[in-house]
Amino acid sequence: MNRSTKDYMVITLKGIAMGAADVVPGVSGGTIAFISGIYEELLSSISNVNLSLFKTLKNKGFKEAWKQLNGNFLASLFVGIFISIVSLAKVISWLLVKHPILLWSFFFGLVLASVIYIAKQITKWNAVSIVLLVLGAILAYYITTLNPMVSENSSTLFMFFAGAIAICAMILPGISGSFILVLLGAYKPVLAAINNRDITTIAAVGLGAIIGLLSFSRVLKYLFANYKNFTLAALTGFIIGSLNKIWPWKKVLTYRTNSHGEQVPFNELSISPFNFDGDPQILYATILAVVGFSLILLLEKLAVEKQ
């Protein structure tokens, strides 16, 4: 695929959007990748990392291997994700603390519109598609209601599997990888390992993430190639169910201490804005939800015009 410098700059911007979403524990970067039109190319590019790639590198050199990998695409995307995490992480973290309702409202509108966007990609609906949609919604909703593990396991083997599971969630539209780490009781050990420069734990999580990413991307690529409508139906349901996690108005049931020694929400329950203990900010929340919703519609319109 021939792309201009401008095209790669746009991909970098999409990476920035993915990184911003991944910072929020409850929003998946995979959702952003899907609604920005790069999801299947991302899966295909990641799954190109195989023995064939190393044979190409050995026999034909780096240039041909980079081309086979779709390296320019991946590099542009990951540069954007890195820029976002470095530059926007503190801003989004601050918004999560100071203006959580407004931030969640924006993402709720954005993800809600993505449900419609993804459902429209399904070319044929039948009984199986509907069943998969319902099952996906039930599963995702159930995951969002699970109580995080109280006990924290930091063994090397556990951290390896935690990394593998979390990265799968990260590329799957719906639930975020950071939320899965919280559920598994691995979130604090991972943060502690990073802060303490625990190379063994970081390596275990990283190796698990690499293996999980390479294997799960192949599964998703196969499903898209052979059962695209069914896969889209299940993903649509999964995103519908995950909306519970990003509902703006929550009642905090329990708290946890983060890496800075601060008390942050640990287990929450979605409630009506009219039952919210405090200022529900309904007007501003509605406006931001509409902005998020409209943004997806705009992206879809621009994509159609480009075709």
N, C-alpha and C positions, 0 to 999 in steps of 0.2 A: 504494500500500500504506500503510494507516494504522498507524503505530507509536507506542507510548507512549515517554515518557522512559526508562523501565526497559528497553525494547527496544533503544534506542540506546546505553544504558550497556553492555548485553550485547555489542553489536556492537563497542564500544570495547574491551572485554575480549578479544574475538576478535582485534582488531587488535594488542593487546599481545602475544598469543600468537604472531601472525604475525611481529611485529617481533623477538621473542625467537628464533624459529626462523631468521630471516634473518641474525641476527648469527653463527650457527654456520655455518662454511664446510662445507656438506655437507647441510644440512637446508633444504628449500625452504618459504618462507612459503605457496606455493601448496598444499602438502600440508595445512598447518594450515587454510587457507581451505576446502579440500574437506571435511575431516573435521568442520569446525565448521558445515557446511551453508550457506556463503555464496558458494561458488565461482562458480556460474553467475550469481548476481546481480552479483557483482563484475565478471565478464566483460561482462555486459550493460550495466552502468553505465559501464564504461570505454569501451565501443564507442559509447555515446551521444554521445561527443565527436566531432561531425562538423559538416558545413555546416548541417544542419538545426537544430542547437543554436544556432548563431550567428544564423540567420534568426529563430528564436524570440526570442532575446535582443534583436534589433533591432526586431521587430514587436510583441512582447508584453511585453517587459521582463524584468528579472532574476528576478522571482519565478517566472514560468512556465518560464524557462530552467533555473532551479535544480531545479524539480520534474521537468522532462524529463530532467535529468542524474541524478536520484536523488541529489541533492547531500547531503541529510542522512545518507544511508547512507555515502557516500564520505567525508564529513567526519568522521563518528564513527569509521570504520575507520582513516583515516589519522592521526587524533589518537592513537588507540591505538598504532599502529605507531611514531609519533614518540615518544610517552611511553616505549615499550618500549626503543627504541634509545638514548634519552638516559639512562634510569634503569637498564636491565638490561644494557646492552652491557658495562660494566666488570665486573659480577658474572659474566656468562657467560664473558667473556674470561679472568677469573681462574680460573674452574672448568675451562676448557679447558687451562690451564697446570698447575694444582694437582691437579685430580681428573678428568682426561680420561676414564678408564675408566668412572667412575660417571656422568658427564654423557652420554657416548655410549651407555651402556647404557639410560638413561632414554629417549633419543630413538630408540634401536633398537626398544625395546618399543612406543613410541608409533607409529612408522612401520610396524612389522610389523602392528600391529592395524589401521592405516589401509588396508593391502592387503586385508584381509578385508572391511573396511567398504565400500571402493570396489567390490570384486568383487561384493558382495551387491546393488549398485545395478544390475547388469547383469540385465535381465529375460529375455534369451534368449541362450543360448550356442550357437554353431555352429562349423564348421571355420574360418571367417574370423576369428572372435573369438579362437579359440585361437592361430591363426597370429600375429595382431597382438599378443597377449599375449607370446608367445615372442620375437617380433622386438623388442618394446619392452624386454623384460628384457635381451636380448643387447646392444642398443644402449646402454642405460643402464650396464650392467656394463662395456662396452668404454670408455665415456667415463670411468668412475671409475678405469680402469687406465692412462689416457693419462699420459705424462710431460709435466709443464708445460714450456712453452717457456722455454729458457734465455735467449735473447735477448729484450730488451724493446723494443717499438716504441712510441714515444710521439707519432707523427705525428698531426695533427688528424683526418685521414680514418680512420686505424686506430682511434683512440679513439672516434670516432663509431660505427663498426661494433661495437666491443667493448661499448659501452653498449647498443646495440640487441640484441645477442645475449644479453648478461647479463640484461637485463630480461625477455626471453622465458623464460629459464631460471627466473627468479624467480617467475613466475606459473604455470609448468608444474610440477605435482606431481612431486617426485623430486629432481633436481639443483638446487643453489642457484646463484644468480647470482654470488656471490662466488667459488665454486669455478670457474665458467667463466672469470672474470677471471684467476684463477691459471693456468688452463690456457693462456689466450691470451697470458700474459706481460704482462697489463695491470694486474694488481693493485697492484704497487708504483708504477707511474706514476700511477695514480688516487690512491693514498694521498699520494704526493709532491705532486700537484697540489692536493689539499685542504690539506695542511700548508703549502704555499708560496703558497696562494691564487692559483694559476695559472688565471685566469678563462677563458682560451681553451680549455684542456684540459677544465676542468669544464663549460664550455658545450657542447663537442663531445660529451662523454659524456652530459650531460643531454639534449641534443637527440636523440641516438641512442636514448636510453632512452625518450623520449616517443614518437618515431616507431615504435620497436619495440613498445612497449606498445599503442599505438592500433591498429597493423596486426595484431599477433599475437592480440590479444583478439578481433578480428573473425573471424579464422580459427577460433579455438577456439569462439566463439559459434556460427558456422555449423556446425561439426562436431557440437556438442552438439545443435543443432536438427535436423539431418538424419541424423546417424549416431551417435546417443548411445551405443548398446551397443558399437559398434566403438571409439569414442573412449575409453570407460571401460575396455575391454579393453586397449587400447594403454597407457593411463595406469597401469593396474594392473601391467602388465608393466614399465613404466618405473620404477615405485616399487620393485618386487621387485629389479630390477637395481641400483638405487641403494643398496640396503641394504649393498652391499660398502663404500661410502664411509663409512658410519657404524658399521661393525663396531667394537666397543670395543677389541679387542686388535690392535695394529699393531706392525710392525717398521719403524723409520725407516730409509729407504735413503739419503736426502740431506736436508740442511738448507738453509734460506734465512735471510737477515737481514731482519727486519721493520723497520717505520718507526721503531722505538725502538732499533734496533741490536742486537736480541736474536736469538739463533739459535732458529728454530722449525722444526718438521718441514715438509719440502718435498715429498718423495715417499715414500709409505708402502706397506707390503704387509700385507694381512690375514693373521693367523696364529691358531693355536689358543691359547686361554688357558693351556693346559698347556705351551706352548712360549714363553710370554711371558717376556722377560728382566726380572724384577722381580716385585712382588706383583700377581697377577692380580685380586685382590679379587673372586673368583668369587661368594661369598655375597652381598655388598652389591650387586654388579653385577646378579645375578639378581633380587634384591628390587626394585631400581629399574627393571629391564626389565619386571617384572610390574606395577609401579605405572604405568608408561607405557602398557602394554598395557591395563590395567584402566581407565585414564582414558578411553580411546577408547570402550570398551564402555559406560562410564557415560554419556558424551556421547550415544552412539547411543540408549541407553535413555531418556534425558531427552527427546531429540528425538522418539522414538516416542510417549511419553506426552503431549507437547505437541500432537501431531497428534490 
